[in-house]
């Protein structure tokens, strides 16, 4: 009799477990046009175990450019290839992001130092013409960089700056880009953390942006936070329009973000003791 009673309980338990598992799988929402639960995964070689920033040239996905946060190297390859080639542009350092504008490459160090060099030299063993672009950013920690080809501007957001504790904002900085890679200060902006709190249903979040890009289809800003496992979407005025919690089983440590010219989204994840670094592709599907 006990065994007979046990059967429906076991069945109910299995159904409940299955239902919970299904809920866990479907609880992570995605921006319109994307499914963040169904990526195409590209495994990175050992050299890019700690992959950080990623970028395309003119939005062309035939070659992805990447860097990892310990060496002054730019890596490049076609996605899906097993190996990446690289070129040296500097000494060891905490490099966090890469951006490409026309034929110039920009590199960002965590302490806010910016470097630029010609894209044509990336195919050489070592870059010959590297420029350090002075003290353009305030003291703080920086990880995000984006070059806008239409506005001829370079954008970055501070990950951790002194004034953020009192202002409850993340400070952003804008530069005009000359054809030779020189930068000129063009303004600033604020990402209001209270707006992120409201959309995410959080309270007093310590928002730490790790990557930044602009969607070429919708012209919305996509701001990634590895620490918060969060994707933040903002309009052209930097007003927060949505936030998306990221599944930690899919996004181990999301450190880089970019789009190709067709609107497909790419997010890079650093590896850990359980797995290699990767780049995840999320195909864009236009709404009907």
N, C-alpha and C positions, 0 to 999 in steps of 0.2 A: 504493500500500500504506500509506503514511504517513497519507493522508487517511482510509482505512478504519479504521485504528487510532485516529485522532483522534475519530471519531464517538462510540464508546462512552465515551471519556474526557470529551467535552463533555456527553454525556447524564448521566453520573455527576456531573459538576460542577454541572450545572443542578439535578439532584435534591438534591444536598448543599446548594446555596445555598437552594433552596426549603425544605428541611427546617430549615435554620438560621433562615430568616426566620420559619417557622411557630413554631419554638421561642422566638424572641424575642418573638413576639406573645403566646404563651401562658405565658410564664415569670413574668408578674406576677399573683400571686394576689390574691384579693379576700376581704373579710369575708363571712361567711354572710349571704345575702340580697341581695348586691350583685354587680355585675360592673363593676369599675373600668376595664375595657378598652372598655366600650361606653357612653359618656356621651351625653346630649343636650346639645349645646353652644349656649350663648347668648352671642353676641358683644356686648361692651360698647361704648358710644360713646366718642369720644375723651376726654371728661371723666373717664371711669373707666378710662383706660389703666392707671393704677396702683391699680386696685381692691384693697382690702385686706379688711376685715371685711364680713360679710353677716349678716342676721338677718331673721326673720319675727316678726310680732306674733301671739302665741298659736298659733304653728305654722301659720298660714294662708298658703298659698303664692300667694294672689291678688296680694299686693304684697311685693316684696323691698326691704329697706332696706340701703343700702351706704354705705361711705365710702372715700375714697382718702387715701393717707398724706401729703398735702401741704397740704390745705385743710380749714378748719373748716366742712365742709358735709355734710349728710345727703342722699343721693340716694334716690329711690324710684320704682318703676315696676312694671308687670306684666311678668313674664319673657316675652320674645319681642317686646316693644315696641322700636322702634328708638331711642327717646330716653328719657331719665330727667329728671324734675324734681328740683329740689333746694331746700334751705333753708339759710341761713347760721346757724351757732350760735356761731362763734368765729373768731379770727384764724388765719392760716397756722400750721401746726404739724405735727409728726410724729404724726398720729393713726393708730392701728393696728387698733382693733377697735370693734365696736358690739354692744350687747346691749339687748334690750327686755324689760322686766318689767312686766306689767299695762299701765299707761298711762304708764310712764316709759322714757325712752331713756337709756342709759349709753354714754359714750364714753371710750376709753382712749388716753392718750398714751404714747409709747414710754418716757418716763422715769418712768412709774408714776402720773401724775396722772389722776384720774377726774373726769368731768363728768356731770351729769344735767340733764334738762329734760323737760317734758311732751310726750308723743307727739302730742297734739292741735295743738301749735305747729309740727310738721314741715311741715304744709301751708301755712304762712304764709311770706312772703318771708324773714323773719328771726325766729329764736327770741328771745323777750323775757325768758324766765325761766330763765337758765342758772345752775346752781350748781356751783362747784368744790368738790370733796369733801375738802379738806384733805390732809394728809400721811398717808395710810392705808397706803401701801406703802413698803418699804425701797428704798434706792438700788439701781438696777439697770436692766435693759432689759426691757420687757414688751410683748407683742404679742397675748396671748390673753385673751378675756373671754367669760363665759357666765352668763346669768341663768336660774336654775332656778325655774319658776313653781310647782312643787309644794312645794319645800322653802323657798321665799321667800329664796333665797340667791344671792349673786353670787360667781363663782369666777374666779381668774386664776392663771396660772403664769408664773414669771419665766423669761425667755428667756436671760438672762445676768446672774447675780448673783455677788457676790464669794465667798460661801461654797461655791459649787458645785465649785470646783477641789479642795477638800479633802474634801467630803462625797460627791462623785460622785452628786449628786441634783439634781433641779430642784425648787425650792421653790414650793409653791402656797399661796394665801391665800383665805380664805372670809369673806364678810360677810353679815350679816342685812340684808334690805332692808325699810325702812319704806314705807308706801304713798305718802309724799311724796318718796321717792327717797333719803332719808338712809340712810347705811350705818353698821353697827356691827360691829366685829371679832368673828368667830365661830369662829376657829380657823385651822389651817394643815394642810398635808399635804406629803408628799414623793413625787416620782416617781423611782424608783430607776433610774439610768441603766445600772447593771450588769445589771438585769433586761432592759432594752431590748437591750443588747449580746448577751445570751444568746439572746434570741428572734430577733434579726436576724442572728446569726452574725458579729457585729463584735467589735472589741476596742478599748476606750478611746474610744468614740464621744463626740464633743462634741455632745450633744443640744441643739437649739435650738428649743423649741416656738414655733410661730407662730400657732396657732389651737386652739380648744377647743370641744367641744360634747358633749351627752349624747344618745344614741340613745333616742328616746321609746318604742321597742318593746322593746329588750333592756335598757335602762337602763345600758348600758356607756358609758364615756367614750371619745371619739374625740379624739386629740391629733395635730395636724398639725405637721410640721416641713418648712418650705420648703428650708432649707439641706441637710437630710439626705435630701430627697425620700422622706419616710417617713410612714406613717400608723401610729400606735400605738393599740392598744385596751387599756383597763384596766377592771377590775371596779369595783364601788362602793367598795371599800377602796383603790383606786389601785394594785392589784397588776396588773402587766402580764400580759395573757393572750395577746397576739399582736402581731406587727408586720407591716406590708405595705410592701414597696418600691414606689414609684410610678414609672410609666413617664414619663421626662422628655419624651417626645414628646407625651404627653397633658397632663401637669402641668408647665407651664413654670416657674411660680413660685407654688406653692399657698400662699395667704396667709389664706384665710378658709374657715370650715366651719360648716354649720348643717343642721338637719333640719326637714322640715315635720311636721305632726301625724300623717301617714300613714307616717312612717318613711323617706320618700325623702331621700336624701343630696345635699347641694349643696356644691361646693367652688369657690371663686373663685381665679383665677390672674391675677397681674399680667401686663401685656403686655410685649413687648420690641421690639427693632428689627425682628423678623421677623413680629410679629403683634400683634393687639389683646388687651386684657384680656378675660376671659371668665368665665362661671359655668357649671360642669358639673353636670348633674343625673344622679344614678344612682338608678333606680327600685328600690324595695324589693320583693322577692319573698319571701313567707313560705315557710319550708321546709315540705315536705309530710311 
